Amino acid sequence: MNKKRTIICCVIIAVVALVIAIGLVLYFNYQNNAIPTISLIGDENINLQLNDNYEEQGAQAFLNKDDISKNIMIDGKVDTSKIGEYKLKYTIFNSKNKNPVSVERIVKIEDNIAPEITLKGKEEVSIYVGDTYKDEGCTAKDNYDGDITNKTSITGEVDTKKEGTYTITYKAADSSNNIAESTRKVIVKKKPVTVTTSASTSKVNTSKRGLPVLMYHFFYDASKGEKGADNNWMEVSAFEAQMKYLADNNYYFPSWNEVEAYVNGTKTLPAKSVVVTIDDGDASFIKYAIPIIEKYNVKATSFVVTSWNGNWLPKSYKSSHLDFQSHSHDMHRSGANGKGRFVNLSYKEALEDVTKSKNIIGSCTVFCYPFGHYNDNAIKVLKDAGYKLAFTTKSGRVYPGQNKFALPRVRMSKGISMSAFKDAVK
């Protein structure tokens, strides 16, 4: 009887062991063949601009109901400083490091910034019939490709035998096919002749002296260790020597009404006539230039950007020595294609700006173009707003018969010698 029970127990144990063995085999076989699931967090395709910040959102993975996302391996890297298409591969294995499952994300880095074209020389060139025209060209730089001047195309021709206005067009495209364009206007005109329109009319003749309209910007005092940032800065002792020279030599400072009449050819000016202008109304002008102007009884004009300081500057310095005119209200900022805002705004927007500036300053009839940029729309805006004269940054003297809305000035640059200054005003 005991032997029979022993046999039965052994059989039961054997069966149980077999069942356990089969269960273990099935379990390990399941573990070896289990397939996890994986999905991306965020978009499958991402487009970024050059040098944008790429934030990795990752993926999530599960094996049955267990979150195994921390075990995901990411293959690939995104470099936002280089244009291209980057592939990121996210892979997860089961608990036995088998049956990998993957998903992919594509990150595309693009560049949509056009190159910047800078003209060599002036944007508007005037020559006479029969002269030789040699284009000065341009430079082109791209935020990604660097110097692409050699990829610039130049189109347009100038017929120097025929009067007219000719346009030279410069185009440059970067490796992403972003295109920039700039133009130069070349005016071919007849050579000037001396003409007398009436007994009260000045001769239109550029061989005469002409009226120097001096252009200053900022000031610094070298004796205090100050340094001018660029050529637009004038050392204060040099400025004082220049104003003293004008005063000592009895130079005449015409009013703007006299200047307008002179340009119209209805009035002559004394042989020693000069106009002093200072752009922007900078703090250094207030600190250094105004006391010198008053000291030597010089009459000067400050072209004020009224959004910067126009609400108080013209009201704070009521003086017979100082006149305030407009440098725009808020257009002394860059616009498109390297041009100032004035030539990029609509007629309505520009008219609102120059009218606001005029109203803030009061009795304002003369305008100074921000950065010297202007076009036909800008001139129409000024005329309609009641301005009578407008100045560019073109170099030269004012002569009778010139375009009253495109008048040149004589730039006063840092480091100019007294000899050069005397030549500029003689």
C-alpha positions as CSV (number, residue, x, y, z in Angstrom):
1,M,0.0,0.0,0.0
2,N,2.8,2.3,0.9
3,K,4.6,1.5,-2.3
4,K,1.5,2.4,-4.3
5,R,1.2,5.7,-2.6
6,T,4.8,6.4,-3.3
7,I,4.3,5.7,-7.0
8,I,1.3,8.1,-7.1
9,C,3.2,10.9,-5.3
10,C,6.0,10.5,-7.8
11,V,3.7,10.7,-10.7
12,I,2.0,13.8,-9.3
13,I,5.3,15.5,-8.7
14,A,6.5,14.6,-12.2
15,V,3.3,16.0,-13.7
16,V,3.6,19.2,-11.7
17,A,7.2,19.6,-12.7
18,L,6.3,19.0,-16.3
19,V,3.6,21.7,-16.1
20,I,6.0,24.1,-14.4
21,A,8.6,23.4,-17.1
22,I,6.1,23.9,-19.9
23,G,4.9,27.2,-18.2
24,L,8.5,28.4,-17.9
25,V,9.2,27.6,-21.5
26,L,6.0,29.4,-22.6
27,Y,6.8,32.4,-20.4
28,F,10.4,32.8,-21.6
29,N,9.3,32.3,-25.1
30,Y,6.7,35.0,-24.6
31,Q,9.3,37.3,-23.1
32,N,11.7,36.7,-26.0
33,N,9.0,37.4,-28.6
34,A,7.0,40.2,-27.0
35,I,6.8,43.3,-29.3
36,P,6.7,46.8,-27.7
37,T,4.9,49.8,-29.2
38,I,6.4,53.2,-29.8
39,S,5.1,56.6,-31.0
40,L,6.4,60.1,-31.4
41,I,5.7,62.9,-29.1
42,G,5.1,65.9,-31.3
43,D,5.1,66.2,-35.1
44,E,6.7,63.7,-37.4
45,N,7.9,66.5,-39.7
46,I,9.3,69.8,-38.3
47,N,10.5,72.8,-40.3
48,L,12.8,75.3,-38.6
49,Q,14.6,78.4,-39.7
50,L,18.4,78.7,-39.6
51,N,19.7,79.0,-36.0
52,D,16.3,78.5,-34.5
53,N,16.2,76.5,-31.3
54,Y,15.4,72.8,-31.7
55,E,13.7,71.2,-28.6
56,E,13.7,67.4,-28.6
57,Q,10.2,66.2,-27.7
58,G,11.2,62.5,-27.8
59,A,8.8,59.5,-28.0
60,Q,6.9,57.1,-25.8
61,A,7.0,53.3,-25.7
62,F,5.0,50.6,-23.9
63,L,5.5,46.8,-23.4
64,N,2.0,45.5,-22.6
65,K,0.9,48.2,-20.2
66,D,4.4,49.0,-18.9
67,D,5.9,52.4,-19.8
68,I,9.4,51.7,-21.1
69,S,10.0,55.1,-22.7
70,K,13.2,55.7,-20.7
71,N,14.8,52.8,-22.6
72,I,14.3,54.5,-26.0
73,M,17.4,55.0,-28.0
74,I,17.7,58.1,-30.3
75,D,19.9,57.9,-33.3
76,G,20.7,61.2,-35.1
77,K,21.4,64.8,-34.3
78,V,20.0,68.2,-35.4
79,D,22.4,71.1,-36.2
80,T,20.3,74.2,-36.6
81,S,23.4,76.2,-37.8
82,K,23.5,74.2,-41.0
83,I,20.8,74.0,-43.7
84,G,19.6,70.5,-44.4
85,E,17.3,67.6,-43.6
86,Y,18.0,65.7,-40.4
87,K,16.6,62.2,-39.7
88,L,16.0,61.2,-36.1
89,K,15.4,57.5,-35.4
90,Y,13.8,56.3,-32.1
91,T,14.2,52.6,-31.3
92,I,12.9,50.4,-28.4
93,F,13.6,46.7,-27.6
94,N,11.6,44.3,-25.5
95,S,12.8,43.2,-22.1
96,K,15.1,40.6,-23.7
97,N,16.7,43.2,-25.9
98,K,14.9,41.7,-28.9
99,N,12.3,42.7,-31.5
100,P,13.3,46.3,-32.0
101,V,10.6,48.8,-33.1
102,S,11.4,52.2,-34.5
103,V,9.8,55.5,-35.6
104,E,11.4,58.4,-37.4
105,R,11.2,62.2,-37.3
106,I,12.4,64.5,-40.1
107,V,13.7,68.0,-39.1
108,K,14.3,70.4,-41.9
109,I,16.5,73.5,-41.4
110,E,15.7,76.2,-43.9
111,D,17.0,79.7,-44.6
112,N,14.6,82.4,-45.9
113,I,16.7,85.5,-45.3
114,A,17.7,87.2,-48.5
115,P,21.3,88.4,-49.0
116,E,22.2,92.1,-48.4
117,I,23.4,94.1,-51.4
118,T,25.5,97.2,-50.7
119,L,26.2,99.6,-53.6
120,K,29.6,100.9,-54.1
121,G,29.3,104.6,-54.7
122,K,26.0,106.6,-54.8
123,E,22.5,105.3,-55.4
124,E,21.9,108.1,-57.8
125,V,24.6,109.3,-60.2
126,S,24.5,112.2,-62.5
127,I,26.7,112.6,-65.5
128,Y,26.7,114.7,-68.6
129,V,26.1,113.7,-72.2
130,G,29.4,112.5,-73.7
131,D,30.9,111.5,-70.3
132,T,32.2,108.0,-69.7
133,Y,30.2,106.0,-67.2
134,K,31.9,103.3,-65.2
135,D,29.8,101.4,-62.8
136,E,31.3,101.0,-59.3
137,G,29.5,97.7,-58.7
138,C,28.4,96.4,-55.4
139,T,29.1,93.9,-52.6
140,A,26.7,91.1,-51.6
141,K,26.7,89.3,-48.2
142,D,24.5,86.5,-47.0
143,N,23.8,85.4,-43.5
144,Y,24.6,81.8,-44.4
145,D,26.8,81.8,-47.5
146,G,28.9,84.8,-46.5
147,D,30.4,86.9,-49.3
148,I,28.5,86.1,-52.5
149,T,29.6,89.2,-54.5
150,N,30.9,87.0,-57.2
151,K,27.4,85.6,-57.7
152,T,25.9,89.0,-58.3
153,S,24.3,89.8,-61.7
154,I,24.3,93.3,-63.0
155,T,21.8,94.3,-65.7
156,G,21.0,97.6,-67.4
157,E,22.9,99.9,-69.8
158,V,23.7,103.6,-69.8
159,D,23.7,105.4,-73.1
160,T,26.0,108.4,-72.4
161,K,25.1,109.8,-75.8
162,K,21.5,110.4,-75.0
163,E,19.8,112.3,-72.1
164,G,17.7,110.2,-69.9
165,T,17.4,108.3,-66.6
166,Y,18.9,104.8,-66.7
167,T,18.5,102.0,-64.1
168,I,21.2,99.5,-63.2
169,T,19.9,96.5,-61.4
170,Y,21.9,94.3,-59.1
171,K,20.7,90.8,-58.1
172,A,22.1,88.2,-55.8
173,A,20.8,84.8,-54.8
174,D,22.1,82.6,-52.0
175,S,22.2,78.8,-51.9
176,S,18.6,78.7,-50.7
177,N,17.6,80.8,-53.7
178,N,16.7,83.8,-51.5
179,I,17.0,86.7,-53.9
180,A,18.0,90.3,-53.1
181,E,17.8,93.2,-55.5
182,S,19.1,96.8,-55.5
183,T,19.2,99.5,-58.1
184,R,21.2,102.5,-59.1
185,K,19.8,105.4,-61.0
186,V,22.1,107.0,-63.6
187,I,21.0,110.4,-64.9
188,V,22.5,111.6,-68.2
189,K,21.9,115.3,-68.7
190,K,23.1,118.2,-70.7
191,K,26.1,120.0,-69.6
192,P,25.3,123.1,-67.6
193,V,25.3,126.5,-69.3
194,T,25.0,130.0,-67.9
195,V,21.5,131.3,-68.2
196,T,20.0,134.6,-67.0
197,T,16.3,134.5,-66.8
198,S,15.7,138.1,-65.7
199,A,17.4,141.0,-64.0
200,S,16.4,139.6,-60.6
201,T,17.4,136.0,-61.3
202,S,20.7,134.5,-60.4
203,K,22.8,132.7,-62.9
204,V,22.4,129.0,-63.1
205,N,26.0,128.1,-63.2
206,T,27.7,125.4,-61.2
207,S,31.1,126.9,-61.9
208,K,30.2,129.6,-59.4
209,R,31.0,129.2,-55.7
210,G,27.7,127.7,-54.6
211,L,26.3,127.6,-51.1
212,P,28.0,125.1,-48.7
213,V,25.5,123.5,-46.3
214,L,27.6,121.9,-43.6
215,M,26.5,118.6,-42.1
216,Y,27.4,117.6,-38.6
217,H,26.1,114.8,-36.4
218,F,27.7,114.0,-33.0
219,F,30.4,115.5,-30.7
220,Y,33.0,114.4,-28.2
221,D,35.6,115.9,-25.9
222,A,39.0,114.2,-26.4
223,S,40.4,116.1,-23.3
224,K,38.0,114.0,-21.2
225,G,39.2,110.8,-22.7
226,E,36.2,110.5,-25.0
227,K,36.4,109.0,-28.4
228,G,34.1,109.4,-31.4
229,A,32.7,106.1,-32.5
230,D,33.1,106.8,-36.2
231,N,33.5,109.6,-38.8
232,N,30.2,111.2,-37.9
233,W,31.7,112.4,-34.6
234,M,33.4,115.8,-34.4
235,E,35.9,116.6,-31.6
236,V,34.6,119.6,-29.7
237,S,37.8,121.7,-29.9
238,A,37.9,121.2,-33.7
239,F,34.2,122.3,-33.9
240,E,35.0,125.4,-31.9
241,A,37.9,126.3,-34.1
242,Q,35.6,125.9,-37.2
243,M,32.8,128.1,-35.7
244,K,35.4,130.7,-34.6
245,Y,36.8,130.8,-38.1
246,L,33.3,131.5,-39.5
247,A,32.7,134.2,-36.9
248,D,36.2,135.9,-37.3
249,N,35.9,136.0,-41.1
250,N,32.4,137.5,-41.1
251,Y,30.5,134.6,-42.8
252,Y,26.9,135.2,-43.5
253,F,24.3,132.7,-42.3
254,P,21.2,133.0,-44.6
255,S,17.7,132.1,-43.4
256,W,15.9,129.2,-45.1
257,N,13.7,131.6,-46.9
258,E,16.8,133.2,-48.4
259,V,18.2,129.7,-49.3
260,E,14.9,128.9,-51.1
261,A,15.0,132.1,-53.0
262,Y,18.7,131.4,-53.9
263,V,17.8,128.0,-55.3
264,N,14.9,129.5,-57.1
265,G,17.3,131.9,-58.7
266,T,15.5,135.0,-57.4
267,K,18.1,136.1,-54.9
268,T,21.8,136.3,-54.6
269,L,23.7,135.7,-51.4
270,P,26.9,137.4,-50.0
271,A,30.1,135.8,-51.2
272,K,30.8,134.4,-47.7
273,S,27.6,132.5,-47.0
274,V,27.3,129.2,-45.2
275,V,24.7,127.1,-43.6
276,V,25.4,125.0,-40.5
277,T,23.2,121.9,-39.9
278,I,23.4,119.2,-37.2
279,D,21.4,116.0,-37.6
280,D,19.5,114.0,-35.0
281,G,19.5,116.3,-32.0
282,D,21.8,114.0,-30.1
283,A,22.7,114.6,-26.4
284,S,26.3,115.4,-27.4
285,F,24.9,118.2,-29.6
286,I,23.1,119.7,-26.7
287,K,26.1,119.3,-24.3
288,Y,28.9,120.5,-26.6
289,A,27.7,122.2,-29.8
290,I,25.0,124.5,-28.5
291,P,27.3,126.5,-26.2
292,I,29.8,127.0,-29.0
293,I,27.1,128.1,-31.5
294,E,25.9,130.7,-29.0
295,K,29.4,131.7,-28.0
296,Y,30.4,132.7,-31.6
297,N,27.0,134.0,-32.6
298,V,26.6,131.3,-35.3
299,K,23.1,130.5,-36.7
300,A,22.6,126.8,-37.0
301,T,19.8,124.3,-37.7
302,S,19.2,121.1,-35.8
303,F,17.3,118.4,-37.9
304,V,15.4,116.6,-35.1
305,V,14.0,113.1,-35.0
306,T,10.9,114.1,-33.1
307,S,10.1,110.6,-31.7
308,W,13.5,110.7,-30.0
309,N,13.5,114.1,-28.4
310,G,11.4,116.4,-30.4
311,N,8.7,116.8,-27.8
312,W,11.1,118.9,-25.6
313,L,14.2,119.9,-27.5
314,P,12.7,122.6,-29.8
315,K,10.7,123.9,-26.8
316,S,13.7,124.0,-24.5
317,Y,16.1,126.0,-26.6
318,K,14.4,129.1,-27.9
319,S,17.3,131.0,-29.3
320,S,18.0,133.3,-32.2
321,H,21.1,131.1,-32.8
322,L,19.2,127.8,-33.3
323,D,16.5,126.7,-35.7
324,F,14.8,123.4,-35.6
325,Q,13.7,121.5,-38.6
326,S,12.5,117.9,-39.3
327,H,14.5,114.7,-39.6
328,S,11.1,112.8,-39.6
329,H,9.1,111.7,-36.6
330,D,9.9,108.0,-36.5
331,M,11.5,107.1,-39.9
332,H,15.1,107.1,-38.8
333,R,15.0,103.3,-38.8
334,S,15.9,100.7,-41.4
335,G,13.3,99.4,-43.8
336,A,13.6,96.8,-46.5
337,N,16.5,96.1,-48.8
338,G,18.9,98.2,-46.8
339,K,16.8,101.3,-47.4
340,G,15.3,103.7,-44.8
341,R,11.6,103.5,-43.8
342,F,10.7,106.6,-45.8
343,V,11.1,104.8,-49.1
344,N,9.3,101.7,-47.9
345,L,6.2,103.3,-46.3
346,S,3.0,104.0,-48.2
347,Y,2.1,107.5,-49.1
348,K,-0.4,107.7,-46.3
349,E,2.0,106.4,-43.7
350,A,4.8,108.7,-44.7
351,L,2.5,111.7,-44.8
352,E,1.3,111.0,-41.3
353,D,4.9,110.8,-40.1
354,V,6.2,114.0,-41.6
355,T,3.0,115.9,-40.7
356,K,3.4,114.8,-37.1
357,S,7.0,115.9,-37.0
358,K,6.0,119.3,-38.5
359,N,3.3,119.8,-35.9
360,I,5.6,119.0,-33.0
361,I,8.3,121.3,-34.1
362,G,6.0,124.1,-35.4
363,S,6.9,126.5,-38.3
364,C,8.8,123.7,-39.9
365,T,9.5,123.9,-43.7
366,V,12.8,122.1,-44.3
367,F,13.3,118.3,-44.2
368,C,16.4,116.1,-43.9
369,Y,16.0,112.5,-45.3
370,P,16.9,109.8,-42.8
371,F,20.0,108.0,-44.1
372,G,19.7,110.3,-47.2
373,H,17.2,107.9,-48.8
374,Y,14.3,109.3,-50.9
375,N,12.3,108.6,-54.0
376,D,9.5,110.2,-56.0
377,N,6.9,109.2,-53.4
378,A,8.9,110.8,-50.6
379,I,9.2,114.1,-52.5
380,K,5.4,114.1,-53.2
381,V,4.8,113.5,-49.5
382,L,7.0,116.4,-48.4
383,K,5.4,118.8,-51.0
384,D,1.9,117.8,-49.9
385,A,2.9,118.3,-46.2
386,G,4.1,121.9,-46.9
387,Y,7.8,121.4,-46.8
388,K,9.8,123.7,-49.1
389,L,13.3,122.2,-49.1
390,A,14.8,118.8,-48.5
391,F,18.4,117.6,-48.0
392,T,20.1,114.4,-48.8
393,T,23.5,113.1,-47.8
394,K,24.8,113.6,-51.3
395,S,28.1,115.5,-51.3
396,G,28.2,119.0,-52.9
397,R,27.1,122.6,-52.7
398,V,23.7,124.1,-53.3
399,Y,23.3,126.0,-56.6
400,P,20.5,127.9,-58.2
401,G,18.2,125.7,-60.3
402,Q,18.8,122.5,-58.3
403,N,15.9,120.2,-57.3
404,K,14.7,121.8,-54.0
405,F,13.9,118.3,-52.7
406,A,17.2,116.7,-53.4
407,L,19.8,119.2,-52.2
408,P,23.3,118.1,-51.3
409,R,25.4,119.0,-48.2
410,V,29.1,119.1,-47.3
411,R,29.8,116.4,-44.7
412,M,32.0,117.4,-41.8
413,S,33.9,114.3,-40.8
414,K,36.0,113.4,-37.7
415,G,39.6,114.5,-38.1
416,I,39.1,117.1,-40.8
417,S,41.9,119.6,-40.8
418,M,41.4,123.4,-40.6
419,S,42.9,123.7,-44.0
420,A,40.3,121.3,-45.4
421,F,37.6,123.1,-43.5
422,K,38.6,126.4,-45.0
423,D,38.5,124.9,-48.5
424,A,35.1,123.5,-47.8
425,V,33.6,126.9,-47.0
426,K,35.7,129.2,-49.2
